[in-house]
Amino acid sequence: MLQRLHEILRDLCQKWNCRLIEFNGEADPIHLLFQYYPQMDLSKFVNNIQSVSSRRIRSQFADYMNKIDWKDVLWHESYFIASCGGVTVSVLRQYIENQNTPAFPVRGSGP
């Protein structure tokens, strides 16, 4: 499912004339690194990503989603965006690549 989400996000970025550089995630949250033009309305872009990806994932993985999630939406309304100057893309990419493992141990999973 994460691979399909990656494909959907890449396609949406192309439609918005921006470029998906890196994508990774856990069950929650996901991390995107994308390049965009300063004129782009980021709130509309995120809203579009959330609504389109939710609709597509829910339809393509309906049986699985119905078993684990009872809500009508896939995403929380909130999101975080930061623009970065003075940091190389390789540093940002490395940060996102490392997000696929939880930062702290899951309760009850200790030694």
Residue pairs with C-beta under 8 A, 6 or more apart in sequence:
1 57
1 61
1 64
2 25
4 56
4 57
4 60
4 61
5 23
5 25
5 30
5 53
5 57
6 23
8 52
8 53
8 56
8 57
9 20
9 23
9 32
9 49
9 53
10 20
10 23
12 48
12 49
12 52
12 53
13 19
13 20
13 34
16 36
16 40
16 45
16 48
17 36
17 37
17 40
18 34
18 35
18 36
18 37
18 40
18 45
19 34
19 35
19 36
20 32
20 33
20 34
21 33
21 34
21 35
21 89
21 92
21 93
22 31
22 32
22 33
22 92
22 93
22 96
22 97
23 30
23 31
23 32
23 33
23 96
24 30
24 31
24 96
24 97
24 99
24 100
25 31
25 99
25 100
26 99
26 100
26 101
26 102
31 95
31 96
31 99
32 96
33 89
33 92
33 93
33 96
36 42
36 45
42 81
46 79
46 81
50 73
50 74
50 75
50 79
53 74
53 75
54 73
54 74
54 75
57 65
57 74
58 65
58 74
65 74
84 92
